[in-house]
Amino acid sequence: MATIDLFTGAAHLRDATEELQLAWQQTAEHWDDSVSRKFCQQYLEPIGPDVKTGLEAIGQMQLLIRQMQQECET
């Protein structure tokens, strides 16, 4: 039976989120006005909690999948 790996995708998501945060920090050094603050508030700030929730869900799903695979193999 093939092993299902959700952790690799989760790692890519986490890395991409960190890269986005770093890029925004660098951008914010040069772009600091009401438009940038609105952009950050509307688009970037909501991403953090959503990604965290998603990564937690992926971790739980990976554990369940691993358990199901083990049970199917016995």
N, CA, C and O atoms as a GROMACS GRO file, in nm:
protein
  296
    1MET      N    1   0.085  -0.118   0.000
    1MET     CA    2   0.000   0.000   0.000
    1MET      C    3   0.090   0.125   0.000
    1MET      O    4   0.186   0.131   0.076
    2ALA      N    5   0.058   0.221  -0.082
    2ALA     CA    6   0.136   0.344  -0.091
    2ALA      C    7   0.118   0.428   0.035
    2ALA      O    8   0.008   0.436   0.091
    3THR      N    9   0.226   0.490   0.077
    3THR     CA   10   0.221   0.578   0.194
    3THR      C   11   0.176   0.716   0.151
    3THR      O   12   0.223   0.770   0.051
    4ILE      N   13   0.085   0.772   0.225
    4ILE     CA   14   0.035   0.906   0.196
    4ILE      C   15   0.110   1.005   0.282
    4ILE      O   16   0.119   0.988   0.404
    5ASP      N   17   0.165   1.110   0.219
    5ASP     CA   18   0.247   1.207   0.290
    5ASP      C   19   0.185   1.346   0.277
    5ASP      O   20   0.190   1.407   0.170
    6LEU      N   21   0.130   1.394   0.385
    6LEU     CA   22   0.077   1.531   0.387
    6LEU      C   23   0.179   1.629   0.443
    6LEU      O   24   0.166   1.750   0.424
    7PHE      N   25   0.282   1.577   0.512
    7PHE     CA   26   0.378   1.664   0.577
    7PHE      C   27   0.463   1.743   0.477
    7PHE      O   28   0.502   1.856   0.506
    8THR      N   29   0.492   1.686   0.360
    8THR     CA   30   0.571   1.758   0.260
    8THR      C   31   0.496   1.882   0.211
    8THR      O   32   0.553   1.990   0.202
    9GLY      N   33   0.369   1.865   0.180
    9GLY     CA   34   0.288   1.980   0.138
    9GLY      C   35   0.275   2.083   0.249
    9GLY      O   36   0.278   2.203   0.224
   10ALA      N   37   0.261   2.035   0.372
   10ALA     CA   38   0.250   2.126   0.486
   10ALA      C   39   0.379   2.205   0.503
   10ALA      O   40   0.376   2.324   0.533
   11ALA      N   41   0.492   2.140   0.482
   11ALA     CA   42   0.621   2.210   0.493
   11ALA      C   43   0.633   2.317   0.385
   11ALA      O   44   0.684   2.426   0.411
   12HIS      N   45   0.586   2.287   0.264
   12HIS     CA   46   0.588   2.387   0.157
   12HIS      C   47   0.499   2.506   0.193
   12HIS      O   48   0.536   2.621   0.170
   13LEU      N   49   0.384   2.478   0.249
   13LEU     CA   50   0.292   2.584   0.290
   13LEU      C   51   0.355   2.672   0.398
   13LEU      O   52   0.349   2.794   0.391
   14ARG      N   53   0.415   2.608   0.498
   14ARG     CA   54   0.480   2.682   0.606
   14ARG      C   55   0.595   2.767   0.552
   14ARG      O   56   0.608   2.884   0.588
   15ASP      N   57   0.678   2.709   0.464
   15ASP     CA   58   0.790   2.783   0.406
   15ASP      C   59   0.742   2.901   0.323
   15ASP      O   60   0.800   3.010   0.330
   16ALA      N   61   0.638   2.881   0.244
   16ALA     CA   62   0.584   2.988   0.161
   16ALA      C   63   0.527   3.101   0.246
   16ALA      O   64   0.540   3.218   0.212
   17THR      N   65   0.463   3.065   0.357
   17THR     CA   66   0.408   3.166   0.447
   17THR      C   67   0.520   3.248   0.510
   17THR      O   68   0.510   3.370   0.520
   18GLU      N   69   0.626   3.181   0.552
   18GLU     CA   70   0.740   3.252   0.609
   18GLU      C   71   0.806   3.343   0.506
   18GLU      O   72   0.847   3.455   0.538
   19GLU      N   73   0.816   3.294   0.383
   19GLU     CA   74   0.875   3.375   0.275
   19GLU      C   75   0.787   3.498   0.247
   19GLU      O   76   0.840   3.607   0.223
   20LEU      N   77   0.656   3.481   0.249
   20LEU     CA   78   0.564   3.593   0.229
   20LEU      C   79   0.581   3.697   0.340
   20LEU      O   80   0.585   3.817   0.313
   21GLN      N   81   0.591   3.650   0.463
   21GLN     CA   82   0.608   3.742   0.576
   21GLN      C   83   0.738   3.820   0.564
   21GLN      O   84   0.741   3.941   0.590
   22LEU      N   85   0.845   3.754   0.525
   22LEU     CA   86   0.973   3.820   0.507
   22LEU      C   87   0.966   3.923   0.394
   22LEU      O   88   1.015   4.035   0.408
   23ALA      N   89   0.904   3.885   0.283
   23ALA     CA   90   0.889   3.977   0.171
   23ALA      C   91   0.807   4.100   0.212
   23ALA      O   92   0.837   4.212   0.171
   24TRP      N   93   0.703   4.077   0.291
   24TRP     CA   94   0.620   4.189   0.334
   24TRP      C   95   0.699   4.282   0.427
   24TRP      O   96   0.688   4.404   0.416
   25GLN      N   97   0.778   4.226   0.516
   25GLN     CA   98   0.860   4.308   0.605
   25GLN      C   99   0.955   4.396   0.524
   25GLN      O  100   0.972   4.514   0.555
   26GLN      N  101   1.014   4.340   0.422
   26GLN     CA  102   1.106   4.416   0.337
   26GLN      C  103   1.029   4.523   0.259
   26GLN      O  104   1.078   4.635   0.243
   27THR      N  105   0.911   4.490   0.212
   27THR     CA  106   0.830   4.585   0.137
   27THR      C  107   0.782   4.697   0.227
   27THR      O  108   0.781   4.814   0.186
   28ALA      N  109   0.743   4.664   0.349
   28ALA     CA  110   0.691   4.763   0.442
   28ALA      C  111   0.794   4.868   0.480
   28ALA      O  112   0.758   4.978   0.523
   29GLU      N  113   0.921   4.836   0.465
   29GLU     CA  114   1.026   4.935   0.492
   29GLU      C  115   1.019   5.052   0.393
   29GLU      O  116   1.062   5.163   0.425
   30HIS      N  117   0.965   5.027   0.274
   30HIS     CA  118   0.960   5.129   0.169
   30HIS      C  119   0.818   5.174   0.135
   30HIS      O  120   0.798   5.276   0.068
   31TRP      N  121   0.721   5.100   0.180
   31TRP     CA  122   0.581   5.131   0.147
   31TRP      C  123   0.502   5.134   0.277
   31TRP      O  124   0.458   5.030   0.326
   32ASP      N  125   0.486   5.252   0.330
   32ASP     CA  126   0.417   5.267   0.458
   32ASP      C  127   0.319   5.383   0.449
   32ASP      O  128   0.352   5.497   0.483
   33ASP      N  129   0.200   5.353   0.403
   33ASP     CA  130   0.094   5.453   0.396
   33ASP      C  131  -0.038   5.383   0.427
   33ASP      O  132  -0.041   5.266   0.462
   34SER      N  133  -0.146   5.456   0.413
   34SER     CA  134  -0.276   5.398   0.447
   34SER      C  135  -0.312   5.282   0.355
   34SER      O  136  -0.378   5.188   0.398
   35VAL      N  137  -0.269   5.287   0.230
   35VAL     CA  138  -0.299   5.178   0.137
   35VAL      C  139  -0.224   5.051   0.178
   35VAL      O  140  -0.281   4.942   0.176
   36SER      N  141  -0.098   5.066   0.215
   36SER     CA  142  -0.021   4.948   0.256
   36SER      C  143  -0.077   4.888   0.384
   36SER      O  144  -0.084   4.766   0.399
   37ARG      N  145  -0.117   4.972   0.476
   37ARG     CA  146  -0.175   4.922   0.601
   37ARG      C  147  -0.308   4.850   0.576
   37ARG      O  148  -0.335   4.747   0.636
   38LYS      N  149  -0.389   4.906   0.486
   38LYS     CA  150  -0.515   4.841   0.451
   38LYS      C  151  -0.490   4.707   0.382
   38LYS      O  152  -0.558   4.608   0.410
   39PHE      N  153  -0.393   4.705   0.291
   39PHE     CA  154  -0.357   4.581   0.222
   39PHE      C  155  -0.313   4.475   0.323
   39PHE      O  156  -0.357   4.360   0.315
   40CYS      N  157  -0.228   4.513   0.415
   40CYS     CA  158  -0.181   4.421   0.517
   40CYS      C  159  -0.296   4.369   0.601
   40CYS      O  160  -0.308   4.249   0.626
   41GLN      N  161  -0.380   4.459   0.645
   41GLN     CA  162  -0.493   4.421   0.731
   41GLN      C  163  -0.592   4.332   0.657
   41GLN      O  164  -0.644   4.235   0.714
   42GLN      N  165  -0.618   4.364   0.532
   42GLN     CA  166  -0.720   4.292   0.455
   42GLN      C  167  -0.671   4.157   0.401
   42GLN      O  168  -0.747   4.061   0.398
   43TYR      N  169  -0.546   4.151   0.360
   43TYR     CA  170  -0.499   4.031   0.291
   43TYR      C  171  -0.395   3.949   0.368
   43TYR      O  172  -0.400   3.827   0.366
   44LEU      N  173  -0.303   4.014   0.435
   44LEU     CA  174  -0.193   3.941   0.497
   44LEU      C  175  -0.222   3.894   0.638
   44LEU      O  176  -0.191   3.780   0.673
   45GLU      N  177  -0.280   3.979   0.719
   45GLU     CA  178  -0.305   3.941   0.858
   45GLU      C  179  -0.397   3.820   0.872
   45GLU      O  180  -0.373   3.737   0.960
   46PRO      N  181  -0.500   3.806   0.789
   46PRO     CA  182  -0.586   3.687   0.802
   46PRO      C  183  -0.516   3.556   0.766
   46PRO      O  184  -0.561   3.449   0.806
   47ILE      N  185  -0.409   3.562   0.692
   47ILE     CA  186  -0.342   3.441   0.647
   47ILE      C  187  -0.281   3.364   0.764
   47ILE      O  188  -0.288   3.241   0.767
   48GLY      N  189  -0.221   3.434   0.859
   48GLY     CA  190  -0.151   3.368   0.969
   48GLY      C  191  -0.236   3.267   1.044
   48GLY      O  192  -0.199   3.150   1.052
   49PRO      N  193  -0.348   3.310   1.100
   49PRO     CA  194  -0.432   3.214   1.173
   49PRO      C  195  -0.488   3.103   1.084
   49PRO      O  196  -0.502   2.989   1.128
   50ASP      N  197  -0.520   3.135   0.960
   50ASP     CA  198  -0.571   3.033   0.868
   50ASP      C  199  -0.465   2.927   0.838
   50ASP      O  200  -0.495   2.808   0.835
   51VAL      N  201  -0.342   2.972   0.816
   51VAL     CA  202  -0.234   2.877   0.789
   51VAL      C  203  -0.209   2.791   0.913
   51VAL      O  204  -0.191   2.670   0.901
   52LYS      N  205  -0.208   2.853   1.029
   52LYS     CA  206  -0.186   2.777   1.152
   52LYS      C  207  -0.293   2.670   1.170
   52LYS      O  208  -0.262   2.555   1.201
   53THR      N  209  -0.418   2.708   1.151
   53THR     CA  210  -0.528   2.613   1.161
   53THR      C  211  -0.514   2.502   1.058
   53THR      O  212  -0.534   2.384   1.088
   54GLY      N  213  -0.480   2.540   0.937
   54GLY     CA  214  -0.462   2.442   0.830
   54GLY      C  215  -0.350   2.344   0.859
   54GLY      O  216  -0.365   2.224   0.837
   55LEU      N  217  -0.238   2.394   0.909
   55LEU     CA  218  -0.124   2.307   0.940
   55LEU      C  219  -0.159   2.210   1.054
   55LEU      O  220  -0.119   2.094   1.052
   56GLU      N  221  -0.231   2.259   1.152
   56GLU     CA  222  -0.276   2.170   1.260
   56GLU      C  223  -0.368   2.061   1.207
   56GLU      O  224  -0.356   1.945   1.245
   57ALA      N  225  -0.460   2.099   1.118
   57ALA     CA  226  -0.551   2.001   1.059
   57ALA      C  227  -0.475   1.899   0.974
   57ALA      O  228  -0.507   1.780   0.976
   58ILE      N  229  -0.376   1.945   0.900
   58ILE     CA  230  -0.295   1.854   0.819
   58ILE      C  231  -0.223   1.755   0.909
   58ILE      O  232  -0.217   1.636   0.878
   59GLY      N  233  -0.169   1.803   1.018
   59GLY     CA  234  -0.101   1.714   1.113
   59GLY      C  235  -0.194   1.608   1.168
   59GLY      O  236  -0.157   1.491   1.176
   60GLN      N  237  -0.315   1.647   1.204
   60GLN     CA  238  -0.412   1.552   1.254
   60GLN      C  239  -0.454   1.451   1.147
   60GLN      O  240  -0.468   1.332   1.174
   61MET      N  241  -0.473   1.500   1.026
   61MET     CA  242  -0.509   1.411   0.916
   61MET      C  243  -0.398   1.311   0.887
   61MET      O  244  -0.425   1.194   0.860
   62GLN      N  245  -0.274   1.356   0.892
   62GLN     CA  246  -0.162   1.266   0.867
   62GLN      C  247  -0.159   1.155   0.971
   62GLN      O  248  -0.135   1.039   0.938
   63LEU      N  249  -0.184   1.190   1.097
   63LEU     CA  250  -0.188   1.088   1.202
   63LEU      C  251  -0.301   0.988   1.178
   63LEU      O  252  -0.282   0.867   1.193
   64LEU      N  253  -0.418   1.038   1.141
   64LEU     CA  254  -0.531   0.949   1.113
   64LEU      C  255  -0.504   0.858   0.994
   64LEU      O  256  -0.536   0.740   0.996
   65ILE      N  257  -0.444   0.914   0.892
   65ILE     CA  258  -0.412   0.835   0.773
   65ILE      C  259  -0.311   0.727   0.807
   65ILE      O  260  -0.325   0.612   0.765
   66ARG      N  261  -0.210   0.763   0.884
   66ARG     CA  262  -0.109   0.665   0.925
   66ARG      C  263  -0.175   0.552   1.005
   66ARG      O  264  -0.145   0.435   0.984
   67GLN      N  265  -0.264   0.589   1.096
   67GLN     CA  266  -0.335   0.489   1.177
   67GLN      C  267  -0.421   0.398   1.089
   67GLN      O  268  -0.422   0.277   1.108
   68MET      N  269  -0.492   0.456   0.993
   68MET     CA  270  -0.575   0.376   0.902
   68MET      C  271  -0.488   0.280   0.820
   68MET      O  272  -0.525   0.165   0.802
   69GLN      N  273  -0.375   0.328   0.772
   69GLN     CA  274  -0.288   0.242   0.694
   69GLN      C  275  -0.237   0.126   0.777
   69GLN      O  276  -0.233   0.012   0.730
   70GLN      N  277  -0.199   0.154   0.901
   70GLN     CA  278  -0.152   0.046   0.988
   70GLN      C  279  -0.262  -0.055   1.015
   70GLN      O  280  -0.237  -0.176   1.015
   71GLU      N  281  -0.382  -0.008   1.037
   71GLU     CA  282  -0.494  -0.099   1.063
   71GLU      C  283  -0.529  -0.182   0.940
   71GLU      O  284  -0.568  -0.298   0.952
   72CYS      N  285  -0.514  -0.123   0.823
   72CYS     CA  286  -0.544  -0.198   0.700
   72CYS      C  287  -0.436  -0.302   0.671
   72CYS      O  288  -0.464  -0.402   0.604
   73GLU      N  289  -0.316  -0.281   0.718
   73GLU     CA  290  -0.207  -0.374   0.693
   73GLU      C  291  -0.212  -0.495   0.787
   73GLU      O  292  -0.149  -0.598   0.759
   74THR      N  293  -0.285  -0.483   0.896
   74THR     CA  294  -0.289  -0.596   0.991
   74THR      C  295  -0.403  -0.690   0.962
   74THR      O  296  -0.421  -0.789   1.032
   0.00000   0.00000   0.00000
